[in-house]
Amino acid sequence: MENKRGQWGSSFGFLMAAVGSAVGLGNIWGFPYKMGANGGGAFLLIYLILVVVVGFATMLGELALGRKYGRGAVGTYAAIGKKWTWVGYMGVASGFFILAFYSVLGGMVLRYMVGFIAEMFGMTGFGGLGSGEFFGGFTTNAGSMLIYYAIFMVLNIIIVSGGIEGGIEKFSKIAMPALAAILVVIIVYVAVQPGAGAGYAFMFVPKFEAFATNGFFNILRTAAGQMFFSLSLGMGCMITYGSYLGKEQNLDTNMVIIPVADTCIAIMAGMAVMPACAAFGMDYGRGPGLLFVTLHEVFSTGMGGFIGSLMGFLFYFLVLIAAVTSSISLLEVCTAYLIDKKIEKGEEPDRKKLTLIIASIIFVVGIPVALDGLGAGRAGGAALDIPATFLGITENIPMAVDCWLDLYDCLAEGIMMPLGALMMSILIGWVLGTKVIKDEVEETAGVKLTMYKFMEICFKFIVPVIMAIVLISQIMDFFG
Ligand code: PFF
């Protein structure tokens, strides 16, 4: 069974793949602006505490369950008990919907990277338009959106088809060090620009008054939601990656290294993005528009010239790497489900074929995300209506139906992921017992679970409470 499913070739390879999954659009896009808008250093403090009390335990739980049962999300929960299988299905469904919109965004990143390459060689990579105009034109152009979306999905299919060691690991081992190197180059370049300082201040100066203005609970839930999305937790991704781990791999250290690396990269991404906006007088409080509109302007108008195009290319290349190493893990969650099913039936799984099938279905489901102009709808010149119009909801439009991306995100990140993390911690803390996790960690010769007592408290109390808070407040927010 082991051979049919595949296995990581080395500890370093696994680490790069797992950190690659964690480091994604969430780090480079979500983290800096959420941090800036929610109290800067005060947000960071809460985020770091959450990584320690929720992130470590959830990471450990997923990796240990995956390795113990040697199957993907569905297989693992089914092995725990037939009545928990739905938790696994929810994980696969989350991966499915996240990948659908994540790949549309990935395709957009690719378009921006291509644009800056063209600009570097003296061509008009963006049709000579300003960042806002270009964004509006591009996102409502069905053909362009679909083409870049398709290319991004094909990239994922190629890598995941290659298997665990020969595809995902091989790619991540090259991509992740490259990402780190590019990030350092950009941070250094940005740091020497006059006026960069205000960006660091926006990010790091603790604004505790935000606890009063934004509400402490709001900040807590934003940080918690960001944290487990960023760590790829709550949907069985780390269960799936854990299922390809050999018993010689040390879970006691990996449960710490992966979250710490992810957090460092998120902070570093902020140190590239925020000061860059500050130095060129761009508004960094812009929220989601940051990645495309604001940063495009920073590179093309702010920095300008060849160096601006070069930095723009490097930046979007970096974001592309981050997006691909994450999206392949989402696809792997879905592919692993199909592979496990074949093996269960005693059939030979054809990874290439199964990957192609599931990715094609996901591609179709993601098409609405690519066609509604990210919320512009037909009224705004896009090819497709937003979900609210589509579904005939006209009064008091809830947030989640104002564009297809938000709708998918709400289903997956808003509901299924926190519910998945909640269920996993309850299962480990109260049904299976934390000893199961400890025993799995200690299967590795010479390894002891160093923080066992602390982990027990996390599984039993802290993770369930925090996840319940996130879940309830997301539901209230989305359906409000
Ligand atoms: N961690 C990724 C990010 O920060 O962008 C997103 C993600 C990947 C979430 C894989 C969940 C997952 F299973």
Residues whose N, C-alpha, C, O or C-beta is under 5 A from the ligand:
A	BS01	PFF	S21 A22 V23 G24 L25 G26 N27 F229 S230 L231 S232 L233 C237 S326 S329 L330
